[in-house]
Amino acid sequence: MGPISFFFRRGPLCKAAALLRLAMKIKVLFFASCRDAVGHRSCDWEIEEGYRVADLQRELVAAYPQLAAVLQVLSIAVNSEYVGNHTALKAGDEVALIPPVSGG
């Protein structure tokens, strides 16, 4: 089997290689009450290709149910820019969960 045929081969080895390619890491930053809810300031999170902010929110609430209380009022920033739930995520992104804050 030549090097090109390896990439088109079907079977467990090919599936494993495909899964490794699809897994991407991002950094999630938690601010204020989000940080209190999860117990730390940041974490590395593994996502799949095609993930959107809404998918990440769903996974984070599953892992940290306390986040559900602030989910509807969160501002989300990806790489320091505010984004919506349909924004696609990519490897190396930094996602910040920012709850509303008050004070003066």
Secondary structure per residue as TSV (DSSP state, phi and psi in degrees):
chain	resnum	aa	ss	phi	psi
A	1	M	-	360.0	126.7
A	2	G	-	-82.4	171.7
A	3	P	H	-62.6	-31.9
A	4	I	H	-73.9	-40.2
A	5	S	H	-65.9	-24.4
A	6	F	H	-59.0	-40.5
A	7	F	H	-70.6	-22.1
A	8	F	H	-102.5	-0.8
A	9	R	-	-68.6	140.7
A	10	R	-	-100.2	147.1
A	11	G	S	141.1	-179.4
A	12	P	H	-57.5	-40.3
A	13	L	H	-64.1	-42.2
A	14	C	H	-65.3	-42.8
A	15	K	H	-63.8	-41.5
A	16	A	H	-63.1	-42.4
A	17	A	H	-63.6	-39.6
A	18	A	H	-64.6	-40.8
A	19	L	H	-64.3	-39.7
A	20	L	H	-63.9	-36.3
A	21	R	H	-68.6	-32.7
A	22	L	H	-81.3	-22.4
A	23	A	E	-77.3	129.7
A	24	M	E	-131.4	150.4
A	25	K	E	-107.1	140.3
A	26	I	E	-130.4	167.1
A	27	K	E	-111.3	131.9
A	28	V	E	-110.8	127.7
A	29	L	E	-107.8	133.8
A	30	F	E	-112.6	127.6
A	31	F	-	-115.5	150.3
A	32	A	T	49.8	-122.3
A	33	S	H	-64.7	-25.5
A	34	C	H	-65.8	-42.6
A	35	R	H	-62.5	-41.6
A	36	D	H	-62.9	-38.6
A	37	A	H	-68.9	-37.5
A	38	V	H	-95.9	-20.7
A	39	G	S	90.6	6.2
A	40	H	S	-155.4	164.3
A	41	R	S	-80.0	-31.4
A	42	S	E	-157.8	166.1
A	43	C	E	-157.4	156.9
A	44	D	E	-88.5	138.9
A	45	W	E	-130.9	136.9
A	46	E	E	-98.4	128.6
A	47	I	E	-126.9	168.8
A	48	E	E	-101.9	159.3
A	49	E	T	-56.4	138.3
A	50	G	T	90.0	-0.2
A	51	Y	-	-67.1	146.1
A	52	R	B	-118.8	169.0
A	53	V	H	-56.1	-41.7
A	54	A	H	-60.2	-38.1
A	55	D	H	-64.8	-42.1
A	56	L	H	-63.6	-44.2
A	57	Q	H	-58.5	-43.1
A	58	R	H	-60.7	-44.4
A	59	E	H	-66.8	-40.5
A	60	L	H	-64.4	-40.0
A	61	V	H	-67.4	-35.1
A	62	A	H	-64.6	-39.0
A	63	A	H	-79.4	-33.9
A	64	Y	-	-129.8	81.4
A	65	P	G	-55.8	-23.9
A	66	Q	G	-63.5	-22.8
A	67	L	G	-68.6	-21.7
A	68	A	G	-57.5	-31.4
A	69	A	G	-64.9	-28.6
A	70	V	T	-111.1	-0.6
A	71	L	G	-55.7	-42.0
A	72	Q	G	-70.0	-19.2
A	73	V	G	-112.8	7.4
A	74	L	-	-71.6	144.7
A	75	S	E	-100.5	139.9
A	76	I	E	-118.6	132.3
A	77	A	E	-122.0	136.5
A	78	V	E	-116.9	120.6
A	79	N	T	53.4	45.1
A	80	S	T	70.7	16.3
A	81	E	E	-124.4	131.1
A	82	Y	E	-65.5	138.2
A	83	V	E	-137.0	169.0
A	84	G	-	-98.1	177.9
A	85	N	T	-66.8	-21.4
A	86	H	T	-91.7	3.5
A	87	T	-	-67.4	130.0
A	88	A	B	-76.9	142.9
A	89	L	-	-104.5	151.1
A	90	K	-	-136.3	165.8
A	91	A	T	-53.9	136.3
A	92	G	T	85.6	-3.6
A	93	D	-	-63.5	151.9
A	94	E	E	-115.4	115.8
A	95	V	E	-109.5	123.4
A	96	A	E	-109.0	130.1
A	97	L	E	-99.9	114.9
A	98	I	E	-121.8	106.1
A	99	P	-	-76.7	162.1
A	100	P	-	-64.7	143.0
A	101	V	-	-124.2	152.0
A	102	S	-	-129.1	165.8
A	103	G	-	140.7	-176.1
A	104	G	-	-165.7	360.0
